[in-house]
Amino acid sequence: ADATFGAGLSALKLGRMSEAHQRLRAVLDHYPKSENRPQASLLLGQMDLDAKQYGPARDEFQAAFAAIGADADTKQAAEDGLVNSLPASDPQRFPIQLTLGRCLYAQKKYTPAQVAYGAAAKSPDAKVAAQGLYWSANCALALGHSTEAAALFASVASRFPTSELAAKARAKAGNVKAAVKEDNAAGVLRQARLDLDAKK
């Protein structure tokens, strides 16, 4: 493993990118216990990023962070950097925004998470767009924006009826709408009692 990794580094220093990629990939494919795996993943990710291969770059960075047990803030910073390096028209932006949303949601940073999920919901890939919209609705719910959440959940079901999330979204939309009606009814009842008390 060390020899293969060393050969990959040497090839990289000499600018033999194809050979470097092959050697570093071999470290990951053939040596599951090698201590060089995280660095091999990072180097491969950087090479892919330089070559504008954003999808593979993201996969390599995620593998490296998983191997070293990187915290959520580090992962989020990496995703932010990757998103910012992409041209606005690049379709890879959408799945990366989805992952960024997940990182932020896990940290309970619901407002920026909803922004990221909202960006993912614009994906031309229906599966990515459905997930972005569904989790944007969950963010709205976590922020206490029940009416918005219900509308977003309903939108998932109507826009993506064949999605695996459609049934869950429909059920959540119904539950949230029912809860909003209950809250409104309770509010009306409270106000009526206050009005009666005021007349006494």
Secondary structure as GFF3:
##gff-version 3
##sequence-region A 1 200
A	DSSP	alpha_helix	2	13	.	.	.	ID=ss1
A	DSSP	alpha_helix	17	30	.	.	.	ID=ss2
A	DSSP	alpha_helix	37	50	.	.	.	ID=ss3
A	DSSP	alpha_helix	54	68	.	.	.	ID=ss4
A	DSSP	alpha_helix	72	85	.	.	.	ID=ss5
A	DSSP	alpha_helix	93	106	.	.	.	ID=ss6
A	DSSP	alpha_helix	110	120	.	.	.	ID=ss7
A	DSSP	alpha_helix	126	142	.	.	.	ID=ss8
A	DSSP	alpha_helix	146	159	.	.	.	ID=ss9
A	DSSP	alpha_helix	166	199	.	.	.	ID=ss10
###
